[in-house]
Amino acid sequence: MRETGVVTEIKGKTAVVSVDKKAECDGCGLCLFKDGVNKATFYATCENNVKVGDTVEIERSDSGKFLGVLLAFLVPLVLIGLAVALNYLFIKKEIWILILSALFIAVWYVILAATDKRLKGKSAFNSRIVAIKYPREIADDKKSEQITKE
C-alpha cells in the first residue's frame, strides 16, 4: 500500500507522517480512519534527508498487513473456538461460552495493546518513505502560487 502524506515530526530515524483520507477509504473500514476522522498518522522509517513539512510517499509491507490481520482477527476467532471446546468438554453450560469468549478476547486485546509499542518498532509493521514528492520549500512555493492566483 502506498500513501502520500506530510511529515509532521521527526524522531531519530522515524518520521511521523500525516495522511489524508481518500474517497476510497469510506467503503472499506479496515484501516485507521474512523467516522469523522480525515487524517491518519503513520510512523515511517526515513533514510533520506526528510524534513518536517515535506510531502512524501510511504509504503507498508504486505507481511505487516497480513500479520496485523492475523493478530487482530484470527487469534480472537481461535480463542472463541477454545472457549467452545472448553465449555463442551468440562463445563457443559452454554452461557459459559459467552463468558469465556468475552474473557479470552478481552485478555488478548489487553496483551495486544500492551505490546503495540514494541510491534510498531518492527520493520513489518512500519512504513518506509520511498520518495520525497515535494520538499517543504517546493510545497511552500506551490501554496504561495495558488494564493497569488486567487
Buried (B, 14 or more C-beta within 10 A) or exposed (E): EEBBBBBEEBEEEBBBBEBEBEEEBEEEEEBEBEEEEEEBEBBBBBEEEBBEBBBBBBBBBEEBBEBBEEBEEEBBEEBBEEBBEBBEEEBEEEEBBEEBBEEBBEEBBEEBEEEEEEBEEEEBBBBBBEEBEBBBEEBEEEEEEEEEEE
